[in-house]
Amino acid sequence: MIACGYNHLLMLRQDGNVFAIGDNEFGQITGSLALSYETLIDTGLGNIKLITSGWDHCLVLTNSNKLYSWGHNSNGQLGLGDKIDRRMPSLVSFKNDLINNPIRSIAAGAFHSLFSLKDGQIFGFGYQAGISIDETVPKKIPLENVQNVTCKNNLDFSLAFVDSSQYYVWGKDENSFWSQPQKLNGQLKSFADASAMIFKYPMTYGLTSTIDVFESNCPLLNRSINQLLNNPKNYDFEFIIGDKRIKTCKSFLKSASTYFLRMFFRNWRHKDSVTIEYYSYDIFYSYIRMLHDGYIRIDINNIAELIDLAHFYDDKQLMEYCQTFIHKNLTQHSINSLIPLIINYKLDGFNDDLYHFIAEKTLPKFCNNLQMADENTINHFLNWFYYEQTFF
């Protein structure tokens, strides 16, 4: 993950460590150097899952739900209770147990910062025109059921996505001023659509899909075992996918997978390579690597292939990871992709999730649409309902 500021950027590595590069006038890449455009600076932060950069300030969120900030603080945009710049990451504290829910997303504008909670609340600090002037500690913004929030690193307005269908704006640009969050009209499909209504220059918001990282609890052992993967000096078996090869050891595969144990005593007993035809190289490599180091990344784009692989290779650990991902990410936007997986692979434990989703999201919209339907549509529905009563 990369977060760009005005003259600097942050980089989040897969292991959760954060690095920075660029100008350092206000401490935005940490440390005492004036700048560093050729060498990455290790910020010393680890266990990080989200990063963002404003004009000259930065925020990160840890996997344990702690928020850190540093850099320029002329308007209180670091949320630390003052306007003093910081050259090292500082923990943002919350008064009077203000925040009692996990933080879902973070964002940074020119001179303000935002974060939203899993329960749909949103908070901000710094200069937010109309909402707060140089607020130095987190202040609640009057919006509920917020799904996501964003702002651009050199502008003073912010956007929020609410109730899975509505976009709101507040702050100011060169032509407009919104003293309170204001709903944007129209059938908007993205933050880019929303920004196009209020700003004359086109903007793209790179909101990545959710990526869950799963790993085992033995990092030292995993690092040692990982040396067996793709080691040209120590292998006796290859998987061939297209024009690529994955080198590994039979003895390890037999110990790591009951499927491979069976195959090496049967079909593959006298083979030193096997061609994989039904999975892409990236997916199969990520699975073989998981067997070696216990680490795998799952997102909405690879979940279908990974769950099929887990089913085919009878890998209970990978199947558990996939089911955990589905539990966490079953939303209105993902349901069309995830429900077929639940049905086709007969996954257990999703009845409550589906019931709540249908009761809270689907049925109200269905009833509203039925109320607005014409007579012909209602007659078609009644006929369908009559002939499909056995479904109920």
N, C-alpha and C positions, 0 to 999 in steps of 0.2 A: 504494500500500500504506500502511495506517495501523496503528500499534502504540500501544495505550493503556496508560499507566501509571496510578498512583493519582490524581494531580492534574496530569498532563501527558500529551501524546501526541506521537508522531513521525509524520512524513509523508514517504514516499519518492516523489519525482516520477519521471515516466517517463524523464527524462534521467539518473537516478542520483543526483541531489542530494537531501539530507535537510534537512528543516525541522522545527522544534519549536515548541510553544506550551504555556503553562500555568505552574504554579508552578516556582520555581527555587531553593528553599531549599538543595538539595544539588548544584546545578549540572546538574540533569537536562535543562534546555533549552539548556545551555552559556552562557558569558558571565557577566557580573557583575550583570545586572539581578536584582531580587528576584522578579519575575514578569513574564509577558507573556501576557495572555489575549486581546488584540485584534490584536496584530501577530505574524506568523510570524517566528521567528528562524532565520536561515540558519546551520546548524551548521558550514558550511565543508567538509562532506564531499561527495565526488563519487565516481562509479564504484561506487556501492553497489547490491547486489542483494537483501539481506535486512536487515530491521530488527526489533527486539523491545524491549519495555519491561517492567521489573519494577515494584516498588512505587515506587521513586524512582531507578532506575538504567536505563541503556540499553546495548544492544549492536547493532552493525551488522557486516555481512560484505561485503567488497568483491568485485568480480568477479575480482580477483587472489588471492582466498583469504586476505585479511588480516582479522583480527578486532579491532575497536575497542570500547572501553567507556568510560563516564563516568557521573557522578552519585554517589549514596550508596554508601559502601563500608564500612559499619560491620562487616560480616561477611566481608569479602574477596570480595564478589560481583562485583567488577570483574575479578578474576583477574590483578591486577597485582603480586602479591607483598607487599602491605601492606593496611592498613585506612584509608587516607587518601582522602577524597572527591576527585573530579576534576570540574572545571568545564569541561574541554575533552576531546574524544575522545583516548584514549590507546591505543597499540597493545598488544594482549595477546601476549606472547611465550611460547614453549614451550621448556622446558628439554630439553636432550639430544636434540634432534630427536624429541621426543615425538610430534609430529603430522607424519606423512609422507604424508597422504592428503587429498584435498579435503574441506572441510567441507560437509555436505549441508544441515543445518538448525541454527537457534539458537533458544533459548527463555530466558525470564527469569521467575523466581518472585518471592516477596516479598523474600527475602534470599539468593537463589542464582541461578546461571546454568548453562545447559547448552548443549552443542553435540554433534551427531552427525557422524560421518565417512561418506564414501561407502562405505567398506569395512565399515560396520556397527558400528564402535566408538562409544562415547559417553563424554564427559568432562563434569565439572562442577566448580564452585568456589563458595565461599560457605557458608552454613549449609544443610546437607542432613542432616536428622535421621537418625542411624543410619549414614550413609555417610561423612560428614565434618563436623566441627564447625569452622566458620570456616576452611575451606581457602582460602588466598589465591592459589593457582596451580591450573591445570587438573589434575584427578585422574581417572584412569580409573574408570568405574563398571562393576561386574562383569556386563555384559550383552554378548552378541554378536549380530550380524545384525540390528541395529536399523534399521528403515526410517524411523522418525520419532519425534520426542520433543516433549513439550509440558508446560507447567505454567501455572498462573494467577498473575497479577501480584501477588496479595495472599495467597497460600497457600504452605504449606511442603511440599507433596508434589508428585511428578512422575509422569508417565505416559510409557511407551515402547511403541511398536508394533514387534513383533519377528516375523521370519519370515513376514510377510504374513498372519498369522492370530492372533497372541497379543498380549495387553496385559499389561504389568507396572506395578506401582506401588511407590514407595518414599518415605520421608519420614514426615510425620505430619499429621493433622488434629486436630480437637478431641476425637475419640473413639478414634483408632487410631494405632498406631506401627509402621512397617515398617523394621526395622534393615537389611534387604537387599531388593533387588528381588524382589517376590513376584508370581507369575502370578495373574491374575484369571480365575476360572472362568466358563464360560458362553459362548454364541454372541454375542460382542460385535461390532458392526459399525462402531463409531466411538469416538473419544475421549470424545464426549458420553455414550455408553453406559457406557464404563468409569468415568467420573467419577460417574455416577448410582449406581454400586454402593457408592461410598465416601464420598459427600458428600451431605448432605440437601438442599442447594439446587441447583436445576438450573443447568447451565453449558453454554454453547455454545462450541465451538472452531472458529474460522474458518480451516480449513486450505485455502488456495486451491489450485487446480490449477496445475500447472507452466505458466509463461508464458515462452517464449523470445523474446528481442528480437534481431532481425537488422538490421544497418545497414551502409551502405557506409563507405569509409574517407576520404571527402572532405566533412567536415561544413561547411566554409565554402562550397564550391560548392553543396552541397545546400541550405543556407539561402537562397542567392541564387535557385536554381531554384524553391524552394518558394513564392516570391512570385508565381509564375505560377498557382498553384492557388487556385481560388475567389476570384480577384481581379476584382471587378466593373468595374474600370476597364481591364482588359487581358485579354480573352478573346474567342474567336471560335467556341467549340464548347461544347456542354453535354451531359452525360449525365443522363438523367431516370430516376429510380428512385422509383416511387410518386409522392408529392407533393413529393419533394426533387430538387434539381438540384446537379450538380457542374460548376463552370465551369473551363475550361482552354483551352489553346492547341493548335491543330492542329499547328503546326510542331514544338512540343516533343514531342507524342505520337508523331509520325512518327519523330523521332530517338530516342525512348526505347523503342519497341516495334516489332518487325517485323510483328506482327499489325496494329497500327494503321496502319503504313505501307501495307500492302496494302489495307486497308479504305478509306483516304482516296484511294487511286488507283482504287478500284473502286466498291463499293456506296455509300460515304459521300461520294463526290467532291463532290457539290453540296449536301450537308446541313450544317446548323449545329447539329443536335441528334440524339441517338439514344436510344431508350428501352431500358433494361436490364431484362429480365424474369426472368432465372433466378438472380440473385444479390441478396442483401439489400443495402440501402444501406450498412450499416456495413462489410460485407466488400468491396464494390466500392470504396467510398471509401478503405479502408485500402490497397487495391491501387494505385489511382491516386496516392495519397499516396506509396507506396513508389517509384513511378516518378519522383516529384519529389524526394524527400529520402532515398531509400534505406533507409527505416526501416519495419519491420513487426513486429507482435506476433503470435505464434502460440501457441495453447493447444489443449487437447484438445477444446474446444467449437467452435473455428473451423477446425481442420485439414482436415476433410472438404470444406468449401466452398472453402477456399483452394487445396487441391490440385486440385480440379476446375477452378477458375478458371485455375490455372497450366497445366493440361493443355489447356483450351479455347483460351486465348490464347497457347499455345506459349511461355510465359515460363520459360526455363531457370533464371534466377536464383531466381525464386520457387519453382520445383520443387526446386531444390537446398536452399533454406531448409526446405521442408516435409520433405524426406527427412532432413535433419539433425535436425529435431525428432523424427521417428519413431525414428531411431536412438537418441536420447538418452532417449526416454520409453516404450520398449517394455517394459512391466511386466505383471504379472498383472492389475492393475486396468484397464489400457488396451488389452490385447491384442485384446479383442473388438471394439473400435472401430477399431484400427489395421490388423489383418490384412486386412479387406476392402479397405482402401485399397491395401495392397501388392499384392493380387491383381488388383483391378479396373484399376489403373493400371500394372500390370506393372513395378513398381519393382524395380530391380536392387540388389544388394549387401546383401540382408537374410538370405541363407541362413544365415550363421554366427550371426546374432542369433537367428533362429528355432530353429536347431539347439540352441543352448545353452539357450534358454528351455524347449524341450520336454524336453531331457535332464535339466535341473536342477529344473524346477518341475512339469511335467505328468506325465511318466512315473512318478516315484516315487508321486505321489498316485493315479494310475491303478492301479498295481500294488497299493498298499495297499487301495484300494477293492475290487479284484478278489479279494484274499485274504479280505475280510470278506463277500463276496457269497454269497447263497444258491444252491442248486443250480440253480434255475430261471433265475436271472440268468446264471450261468456257461454254461448250455446255450445261451441266446440269444446270448451273446457268441461262443461257439465256432461256432455256425451262421453268424453274420455274418462271422466271420473266414474261414471256409471259402469262402463265396461271394464274398468281396471280396479274394481273394488277389492278383488282378491289380493292386490298388492298391499292393502292396508290390513 
